[in-house]
Amino acid sequence: MSRTTSQHRPVRAAVNILLAVLMAFGVSAAIAPSAQAAPQAECWTPQANGEGRGHMYWNGGWGYNLKSGPYASGCWDIGWVQQESMIYLHCWTKNSYGNTWWYVRVAGTNMYGWTSEDNFWGDSIDENGDGHISFHQC
């Protein structure tokens, strides 16, 4: 048995007793989901290399953070890209909230990271000249 599990037993027992007492008196209680039920940020570096490019939107003088995974919170800031910069699109994914994120490289640099598709507009280009534009899911 892990130390963490044994530490939670007294708390769980107290909560169960409290709920039993409340229910005995006809009081209903809504139980909030545990923190463990929240989606976990999945931060990773994909290997796909897709086609296409984009340009970061103008956002009033600020740039955008690149993230270590496809989440605004829960993944680290690993770089920064200026507004209106060109980015190369490698692959995309939807996170557990249903938001689409792209793994990108900032043009003229070796800086890679994740950005929300809400942060840029795409410019579909057949970069390898094969007559097809392919976007890969990570």
Order of alpha helices (4+ residues) and beta strands (2+ residues): alpha-beta-beta-beta-beta-beta-beta-beta-beta
